[in-house]
Amino acid sequence: MMERADNPPIAGIVKVGEDAEDSLYKKVTLRLLPILLACYTISYLDRINISFAKIPMNAELNFSEAVYGLGAGLFFIGYALAEVPSNLMLHRFGARRWLARILFTWGCISMAMLFVYSEASFYVLRILLGVGEAGLFPGVIFYLLNWYPAHRRARITSLLYLAAPFAGVLGAPVSAFIIAGTHGAWGMSGWQWMFLLEGLPAVLMAIVVFKWLTNSIEEASWLSTSEKKTLRGNLDAEDTRKHDINFKAIFSDKGVLLLAGILFGIVLSQTGVFFYMPSLIRNAGVTDTIQLGILSAVPYGAAVVVMLIVNRHSDHVGERRWHLFGSCVLGIAGFIVSTIFKANIVMVVLGMSMAISGVMASLPVFWTLPTAILKGKAAATGIAFVNSIGLTAGFVAPFIIGYLTTLTGSPDAGIYLVAAVWAATALIALMFVKPKTV
């Protein structure tokens, strides 16, 4: 389906020594990655903090598991609907202005979650939060596409994906402390304070992005002329091996649709893990809010290590299919372990560590695939289309698990169903993705 894109340099590429080129890309990474990582960490925290607010919020507002699952999932409906338009606007207005707009919008809506008082208000604000955040991740992927060649991209993407476990490692205990420590202050519940305090950083980061981010290589005043030529030459050489798919053809291209289907399965699993892990840990006997937050951070810490190892090795050998498949298998095994041994807190945390490590290791490997075959406006639109289809799974997973939990009194059936979809996704990736795809 996809051709390897890490061939030796071809005519026209600006050549520099390997050490000098590595130093150049290190310079670019140190300039761009910290701010992008901060943005995505805040994004993930504002996306998953609903799982930490779930228990006190559900109790106070009398929400059932089905109501929570539907509300949690509606975020992804808003996100998916606004994804492609948002990325077209990014292509038109530039990354600096549009990413700053996204940060400001979703920060304000995230803080507004403190005003939830009914099922309807919960649903509306979750949809609006998805619309506000839409375009961030594919926008960042497209942005990196304009700086890094394919053979460097998985490692950079994996570093970006550290935002998710970072958000979990930091967000779980911080959210727990906020909920426990601020409850009753100024007449507000702890979960309301959590939404207010954790939404504010996005608004502040909007200012930082607008002031600091560079739209393109040519606009980078912190690069010398020769450095700009080297970066541009590497990208231009690679562009001859990519498909510039017609805008309309993107929506029917078999490769793009296959990628969307694979991402759907991965996101289904990711959402199931993220939104229900605190509940699984609580059901294993942990009732203290602070202890729950600390234990919820452990799986995210494990995911940092596994993600870096898997994606560094994938970049080193230039292989994607087996790395993607192996990551999925690890995650599926974690799901099964945490469900079979659901009364044992050690096994639940171990299983969740495997599940989150698997899903987080698979995502950076996956995102090397669309960026290896698309360029220009097709890249911005294709990446957004793949991501929007994949993210509809973010609605399906919490809704299914919440509905089946309400129906059966246990999340087991929903989790097994999600694991089965993930297994099918792993097999599809193994069968249809070429062995060596960068």
C-alpha positions as CSV (number, residue, x, y, z in Angstrom):
1,M,0.0,0.0,0.0
2,M,2.8,2.4,0.9
3,E,6.3,2.7,-0.3
4,R,9.4,3.1,1.9
5,A,10.5,6.7,1.9
6,D,13.9,6.5,3.6
7,N,15.9,5.9,0.5
8,P,19.5,7.3,0.1
9,P,19.6,11.0,-0.8
10,I,18.8,11.8,-4.4
11,A,20.0,14.5,-6.7
12,G,19.2,18.0,-5.6
13,I,19.2,17.3,-1.9
14,V,21.5,19.6,0.1
15,K,24.1,17.4,1.7
16,V,25.8,17.9,5.1
17,G,27.6,15.4,7.3
18,E,25.5,13.1,9.4
19,D,26.7,14.7,12.7
20,A,26.0,18.2,11.4
21,E,22.5,17.2,10.2
22,D,21.7,15.5,13.5
23,S,22.8,18.6,15.3
24,L,20.6,20.7,13.0
25,Y,17.5,18.6,13.7
26,K,18.3,18.6,17.4
27,K,18.3,22.4,17.2
28,V,14.9,22.4,15.4
29,T,13.5,19.9,18.0
30,L,14.7,21.9,21.0
31,R,13.0,25.0,19.5
32,L,9.7,23.4,18.5
33,L,9.0,20.3,20.5
34,P,8.8,21.8,24.1
35,I,6.0,24.2,23.1
36,L,4.1,21.5,21.0
37,L,4.5,19.0,23.8
38,A,3.2,21.4,26.4
39,C,0.1,22.2,24.1
40,Y,-0.7,18.5,23.6
41,T,-0.2,17.7,27.3
42,I,-2.7,20.3,28.2
43,S,-5.0,19.0,25.5
44,Y,-4.9,15.5,26.8
45,L,-5.4,16.6,30.4
46,D,-8.5,18.6,29.4
47,R,-9.7,15.6,27.4
48,I,-9.3,12.9,30.1
49,N,-9.9,14.9,33.3
50,I,-13.6,14.0,33.0
51,S,-12.6,10.5,34.1
52,F,-11.2,11.9,37.4
53,A,-14.3,14.1,37.9
54,K,-16.6,11.2,37.1
55,I,-17.2,9.8,40.6
56,P,-18.0,13.0,42.5
57,M,-19.7,14.6,39.5
58,N,-21.9,11.6,38.9
59,A,-22.8,11.4,42.5
60,E,-23.7,15.1,42.8
61,L,-25.6,15.4,39.6
62,N,-27.1,11.9,39.7
63,F,-25.7,10.8,36.4
64,S,-25.8,7.1,35.4
65,E,-23.0,5.3,33.8
66,A,-24.8,5.6,30.5
67,V,-25.1,9.4,30.8
68,Y,-21.4,9.7,31.7
69,G,-20.5,7.4,28.8
70,L,-22.6,9.4,26.3
71,G,-21.3,12.7,27.5
72,A,-17.7,11.6,27.5
73,G,-18.1,10.3,23.9
74,L,-19.9,13.4,22.5
75,F,-16.6,15.2,22.8
76,F,-15.4,13.2,19.8
77,I,-18.5,13.9,17.7
78,G,-17.8,17.6,17.9
79,Y,-14.1,16.9,17.3
80,A,-14.7,14.8,14.3
81,L,-17.2,17.1,12.6
82,A,-14.9,20.1,13.0
83,E,-11.6,18.4,12.2
84,V,-11.3,18.7,8.4
85,P,-12.5,22.4,8.3
86,S,-10.2,23.3,11.1
87,N,-7.2,21.8,9.3
88,L,-8.1,23.6,6.1
89,M,-8.1,26.8,8.1
90,L,-4.7,25.9,9.5
91,H,-3.4,25.4,5.9
92,R,-4.8,28.8,5.0
93,F,-3.9,31.0,8.0
94,G,-0.7,29.2,9.2
95,A,0.1,27.1,12.2
96,R,1.0,29.9,14.6
97,R,-2.3,31.8,14.4
98,W,-4.6,28.8,14.1
99,L,-3.1,26.7,16.8
100,A,-3.3,29.7,19.1
101,R,-7.0,30.1,18.3
102,I,-7.6,26.4,19.0
103,L,-5.9,26.6,22.4
104,F,-7.8,29.7,23.4
105,T,-11.2,28.3,22.4
106,W,-10.9,25.0,24.1
107,G,-9.4,26.5,27.2
108,C,-12.4,28.7,27.7
109,I,-14.9,25.9,27.0
110,S,-13.0,23.5,29.3
111,M,-13.3,26.1,32.2
112,A,-17.0,26.4,31.4
113,M,-17.4,22.7,32.3
114,L,-17.7,23.9,35.9
115,F,-21.2,25.2,35.0
116,V,-22.6,21.7,34.2
117,Y,-25.8,21.2,36.1
118,S,-27.8,18.7,34.0
119,E,-27.5,16.0,31.4
120,A,-28.3,18.5,28.6
121,S,-25.6,21.0,29.7
122,F,-23.1,18.2,30.1
123,Y,-23.8,17.0,26.5
124,V,-23.7,20.5,25.0
125,L,-20.4,21.5,26.6
126,R,-18.7,18.2,25.7
127,I,-19.7,18.7,22.1
128,L,-18.4,22.3,22.1
129,L,-15.2,21.2,23.8
130,G,-14.6,18.8,20.9
131,V,-15.3,21.5,18.3
132,G,-13.0,23.9,20.1
133,E,-10.1,21.4,20.3
134,A,-10.6,20.0,16.7
135,G,-7.6,20.2,14.5
136,L,-4.9,20.4,17.2
137,F,-3.3,17.0,16.8
138,P,-3.6,16.6,13.0
139,G,-2.5,20.3,12.8
140,V,0.6,19.6,14.8
141,I,1.3,16.4,12.7
142,F,1.0,18.5,9.5
143,Y,3.2,21.1,11.0
144,L,5.9,18.6,11.8
145,L,5.5,17.2,8.3
146,N,6.9,20.5,7.1
147,W,10.0,20.2,9.2
148,Y,11.1,16.6,9.4
149,P,11.7,13.9,6.7
150,A,9.9,10.6,7.1
151,H,12.8,8.6,8.6
152,R,13.0,11.1,11.5
153,R,9.2,11.5,12.0
154,A,8.3,8.5,14.2
155,R,10.8,9.4,16.8
156,I,9.5,13.0,16.9
157,T,5.9,11.9,16.9
158,S,6.6,9.5,19.8
159,L,8.1,12.3,21.7
160,L,5.0,14.4,21.0
161,Y,2.9,11.4,22.1
162,L,4.6,11.6,25.5
163,A,2.0,14.3,26.2
164,A,-0.6,11.6,26.8
165,P,1.2,9.7,29.6
166,F,2.6,13.0,30.9
167,A,-1.0,14.2,31.2
168,G,-1.8,11.0,33.1
169,V,1.2,11.0,35.3
170,L,0.7,14.7,36.3
171,G,-3.0,15.0,35.8
172,A,-4.2,12.1,37.8
173,P,-2.6,13.1,41.2
174,V,-3.1,16.8,40.5
175,S,-6.7,16.3,39.7
176,A,-7.2,14.2,42.8
177,F,-5.6,16.9,45.0
178,I,-7.7,19.6,43.4
179,I,-10.9,17.7,43.9
180,A,-10.1,16.7,47.5
181,G,-8.5,20.0,48.5
182,T,-10.8,22.6,47.0
183,H,-14.2,21.0,47.7
184,G,-16.6,23.5,49.2
185,A,-14.3,26.5,48.5
186,W,-16.4,29.6,47.5
187,G,-19.4,27.3,47.3
188,M,-18.1,25.1,44.5
189,S,-17.4,21.4,44.4
190,G,-13.9,20.0,43.9
191,W,-14.7,18.8,40.4
192,Q,-15.8,22.3,39.4
193,W,-12.5,23.7,40.6
194,M,-10.7,21.0,38.7
195,F,-12.2,22.1,35.4
196,L,-11.5,25.8,36.1
197,L,-7.9,25.4,37.1
198,E,-7.0,22.8,34.4
199,G,-8.6,24.8,31.6
200,L,-6.7,28.0,32.3
201,P,-3.3,26.8,31.1
202,A,-4.7,26.3,27.6
203,V,-5.7,30.0,27.4
204,L,-2.2,31.0,28.6
205,M,-0.5,28.7,26.1
206,A,-2.4,30.4,23.3
207,I,-0.4,33.5,23.9
208,V,2.9,31.6,24.0
209,V,2.1,29.8,20.7
210,F,1.2,33.1,19.0
211,K,4.4,34.7,20.1
212,W,6.9,31.8,19.8
213,L,5.9,29.4,17.1
214,T,7.4,29.7,13.6
215,N,5.1,28.9,10.6
216,S,7.7,27.5,8.2
217,I,11.4,26.9,7.6
218,E,11.6,30.0,5.5
219,E,10.3,32.2,8.3
220,A,12.6,30.8,11.0
221,S,14.9,33.8,11.9
222,W,16.7,31.4,14.3
223,L,18.1,29.4,11.4
224,S,20.9,30.3,9.1
225,T,20.5,30.4,5.3
226,S,22.5,27.1,4.9
227,E,20.4,25.4,7.6
228,K,17.2,26.4,5.9
229,K,18.5,25.0,2.6
230,T,19.4,21.7,4.2
231,L,16.0,21.3,5.8
232,R,14.1,22.3,2.7
233,G,16.3,20.1,0.5
234,N,15.6,17.1,2.6
235,L,11.8,17.7,2.3
236,D,11.9,18.5,-1.4
237,A,13.8,15.3,-2.2
238,E,11.2,13.3,-0.2
239,D,8.2,14.9,-1.9
240,T,9.0,13.3,-5.2
241,R,8.1,9.9,-3.6
242,K,4.7,11.0,-2.1
243,H,1.3,11.1,-3.6
244,D,-0.4,14.5,-3.9
245,I,-4.0,13.0,-3.9
246,N,-6.8,15.1,-5.3
247,F,-8.8,16.8,-2.6
248,K,-12.0,14.9,-3.5
249,A,-10.2,11.6,-4.2
250,I,-9.0,11.6,-0.5
251,F,-12.4,10.5,0.7
252,S,-12.5,7.4,-1.5
253,D,-8.8,6.5,-1.6
254,K,-8.4,2.9,-0.4
255,G,-5.2,3.6,1.5
256,V,-6.6,6.6,3.3
257,L,-9.8,4.6,4.2
258,L,-7.7,1.7,5.5
259,L,-5.7,4.1,7.7
260,A,-8.9,5.6,9.0
261,G,-10.2,2.1,9.9
262,I,-7.0,1.2,11.7
263,L,-7.0,4.4,13.7
264,F,-10.7,3.8,14.6
265,G,-9.8,0.6,16.3
266,I,-6.8,2.1,18.1
267,V,-8.8,5.1,19.4
268,L,-11.6,2.8,20.5
269,S,-9.2,1.0,22.7
270,Q,-7.5,4.2,23.9
271,T,-10.7,5.8,24.9
272,G,-11.9,2.7,26.7
273,V,-8.7,2.7,28.8
274,F,-8.6,6.4,29.5
275,F,-12.2,7.0,30.5
276,Y,-12.7,3.9,32.7
277,M,-9.3,3.2,34.3
278,P,-10.0,5.2,37.5
279,S,-13.3,3.3,37.9
280,L,-11.6,0.0,37.4
281,I,-9.0,0.9,40.1
282,R,-11.8,2.1,42.4
283,N,-13.7,-1.2,41.9
284,A,-10.6,-3.1,43.0
285,G,-11.0,-1.6,46.4
286,V,-9.4,1.9,46.3
287,T,-11.8,4.5,47.7
288,D,-9.4,7.3,48.8
289,T,-9.4,10.1,46.1
290,I,-5.7,10.9,46.6
291,Q,-4.6,7.2,46.5
292,L,-6.8,6.7,43.4
293,G,-5.1,9.6,41.6
294,I,-1.6,8.3,42.5
295,L,-2.4,4.7,41.3
296,S,-3.9,6.0,38.1
297,A,-0.6,7.7,37.3
298,V,1.4,4.5,37.4
299,P,0.2,3.1,34.0
300,Y,1.0,6.4,32.3
301,G,4.5,6.3,33.7
302,A,5.1,2.8,32.3
303,A,3.7,4.0,28.9
304,V,6.5,6.6,28.7
305,V,9.2,4.0,28.8
306,V,7.5,1.5,26.5
307,M,6.6,4.2,23.9
308,L,10.1,5.5,23.7
309,I,11.6,2.0,23.3
310,V,9.2,0.8,20.6
311,N,9.3,3.9,18.5
312,R,13.0,4.4,18.7
313,H,13.5,0.8,17.5
314,S,10.8,1.2,14.8
315,D,12.7,4.3,13.5
316,H,16.1,2.5,13.8
317,V,15.1,-0.5,11.7
318,G,12.6,1.3,9.4
319,E,9.8,-1.2,10.1
320,R,6.2,-0.3,11.1
321,R,3.9,-3.3,10.6
322,W,5.2,-5.6,13.3
323,H,5.8,-2.7,15.8
324,L,2.2,-1.7,15.3
325,F,0.9,-5.2,15.7
326,G,3.1,-6.0,18.7
327,S,1.9,-2.8,20.5
328,C,-1.7,-3.8,19.9
329,V,-1.1,-7.3,21.3
330,L,0.5,-5.9,24.4
331,G,-2.5,-3.6,25.0
332,I,-5.1,-6.4,24.4
333,A,-3.3,-8.6,26.9
334,G,-3.5,-5.8,29.4
335,F,-7.2,-5.4,28.9
336,I,-7.8,-9.1,29.5
337,V,-5.5,-9.2,32.6
338,S,-7.2,-6.2,34.3
339,T,-10.6,-7.7,33.7
340,I,-9.9,-11.3,34.7
341,F,-8.2,-10.2,37.9
342,K,-10.4,-7.2,38.6
343,A,-10.5,-7.7,42.4
344,N,-6.7,-7.6,42.7
345,I,-5.4,-4.1,42.7
346,V,-1.9,-5.1,41.8
347,M,-3.1,-7.0,38.7
348,V,-5.5,-4.2,37.7
349,V,-2.7,-1.7,37.7
350,L,-0.4,-4.1,35.9
351,G,-3.0,-4.8,33.3
352,M,-3.8,-1.1,32.8
353,S,0.0,-0.4,32.5
354,M,0.1,-2.9,29.7
355,A,-3.0,-1.6,28.0
356,I,-2.0,2.1,28.1
357,S,1.6,1.2,27.1
358,G,0.2,-0.8,24.1
359,V,-2.1,1.9,22.8
360,M,0.4,4.7,23.4
361,A,3.2,2.9,21.6
362,S,1.0,2.1,18.6
363,L,-0.1,5.6,17.9
364,P,3.2,7.2,16.9
365,V,4.0,4.2,14.7
366,F,0.6,4.6,13.1
367,W,1.1,8.3,12.4
368,T,4.2,7.7,10.3
369,L,1.9,6.0,7.7
370,P,-0.3,8.9,6.4
371,T,2.6,11.4,6.5
372,A,4.7,9.0,4.4
373,I,2.3,9.1,1.4
374,L,0.6,12.5,1.4
375,K,2.0,16.0,0.9
376,G,0.8,19.6,0.6
377,K,-2.9,20.4,1.0
378,A,-3.6,16.7,0.5
379,A,-1.6,16.0,3.7
380,A,-3.5,18.6,5.7
381,T,-6.8,17.3,4.5
382,G,-6.0,13.6,4.5
383,I,-4.5,13.6,8.0
384,A,-7.5,15.5,9.3
385,F,-9.9,13.1,7.5
386,V,-8.1,10.0,8.9
387,N,-8.1,11.5,12.4
388,S,-11.7,12.6,12.3
389,I,-12.9,9.1,11.2
390,G,-10.7,7.5,13.8
391,L,-11.9,9.8,16.5
392,T,-15.5,8.8,16.1
393,A,-14.4,5.7,18.0
394,G,-13.9,8.1,20.9
395,F,-17.7,8.4,21.0
396,V,-18.4,4.7,20.5
397,A,-16.2,3.3,23.3
398,P,-17.5,5.2,26.3
399,F,-21.0,5.0,25.1
400,I,-20.9,1.2,24.7
401,I,-19.0,0.6,27.9
402,G,-21.3,3.0,29.8
403,Y,-24.5,1.4,28.3
404,L,-23.4,-2.1,29.0
405,T,-22.2,-1.2,32.5
406,T,-25.7,0.3,33.3
407,L,-27.3,-2.8,31.7
408,T,-25.2,-5.5,33.4
409,G,-23.9,-3.7,36.5
410,S,-20.3,-4.4,35.3
411,P,-18.0,-2.9,32.7
412,D,-16.6,-6.4,31.8
413,A,-18.8,-6.9,28.7
414,G,-17.9,-3.5,27.2
415,I,-14.2,-3.9,27.9
416,Y,-14.2,-7.4,26.2
417,L,-16.0,-6.0,23.2
418,V,-13.4,-3.2,22.9
419,A,-10.6,-5.7,23.2
420,A,-12.1,-7.8,20.4
421,V,-12.3,-4.7,18.1
422,W,-8.7,-3.9,18.9
423,A,-7.6,-7.5,18.1
424,A,-9.4,-7.2,14.7
425,T,-7.6,-3.9,14.1
426,A,-4.2,-5.5,14.9
427,L,-4.9,-8.3,12.3
428,I,-5.9,-5.8,9.6
429,A,-2.7,-3.8,10.2
430,L,-0.7,-7.0,10.0
431,M,-2.4,-8.1,6.8
432,F,-2.5,-4.9,4.8
433,V,0.3,-2.6,5.9
434,K,3.5,-3.3,4.0
435,P,6.4,-4.7,6.1
436,K,8.6,-1.7,5.5
437,T,6.7,1.6,5.5
438,V,8.2,4.8,6.8
